[in-house]
């Protein structure tokens, strides 16, 4: 599920001109290797909490900067970044809940 969130975000950030290609997205926005998304797809696994957290943090940072300008085109880009920030934070929260809600992890 959260893999789909990152793939959609990558596609939309490329369409908006904020990212040039998948390699840049993985390296600069996720803080991962250039083939990170491809590896997730091949292995059919979800992204790490680290990747989701890094991505959400960068989205938040740039959304705040764009919002401060007050320019309409910047505000539209900020809305796009905020949308993906919220989705990434939601996926991160879901991942964390899944981990701490496991009975064997709580020593029960």
Secondary structure in CASP SS format (residue, H / E / C, confidence):
PFRMAT SS
TARGET T0000
AUTHOR 0000-0000-0000
METHOD secondary structure of the structure
MODEL  1
X C 1.00
X H 1.00
X H 1.00
X H 1.00
X H 1.00
X H 1.00
X H 1.00
X H 1.00
X H 1.00
X H 1.00
X H 1.00
X H 1.00
X H 1.00
X H 1.00
X H 1.00
X C 1.00
X C 1.00
X C 1.00
X C 1.00
X C 1.00
X C 1.00
X H 1.00
X H 1.00
X H 1.00
X H 1.00
X H 1.00
X H 1.00
X H 1.00
X H 1.00
X C 1.00
X C 1.00
X C 1.00
X C 1.00
X C 1.00
X C 1.00
X H 1.00
X H 1.00
X H 1.00
X H 1.00
X H 1.00
X H 1.00
X H 1.00
X H 1.00
X C 1.00
X C 1.00
X C 1.00
X C 1.00
X C 1.00
X H 1.00
X H 1.00
X H 1.00
X H 1.00
X H 1.00
X H 1.00
X H 1.00
X H 1.00
X H 1.00
X H 1.00
X H 1.00
X H 1.00
X H 1.00
X H 1.00
X H 1.00
X H 1.00
X H 1.00
X H 1.00
X H 1.00
X H 1.00
X H 1.00
X C 1.00
X C 1.00
X H 1.00
X H 1.00
X H 1.00
X H 1.00
X H 1.00
X H 1.00
X H 1.00
X H 1.00
X H 1.00
X H 1.00
X H 1.00
X H 1.00
X H 1.00
X H 1.00
X H 1.00
X H 1.00
X H 1.00
X H 1.00
X H 1.00
X H 1.00
X H 1.00
X H 1.00
X H 1.00
X H 1.00
X H 1.00
X H 1.00
X H 1.00
X H 1.00
X H 1.00
X C 1.00
X C 1.00
X H 1.00
X H 1.00
X H 1.00
X H 1.00
X C 1.00
X C 1.00
END
